């Protein structure tokens, strides 16, 4: 289940990275970083 969840969030992050090319929104970048931290922490727990 966690692998699937991480995969979904990772996919969302990849999409957001693409979107960041077209925006300089600080809020948008903050949301992206929060999701990245979440994925990173989940991966560390599973290792």
Secondary structure, DSSP 8 states (H G I E B T S, - for coil): -HHHHHHHHHHHHHHHHHHHTT---HHHHHHHHHHHHHHHHHHHHH-
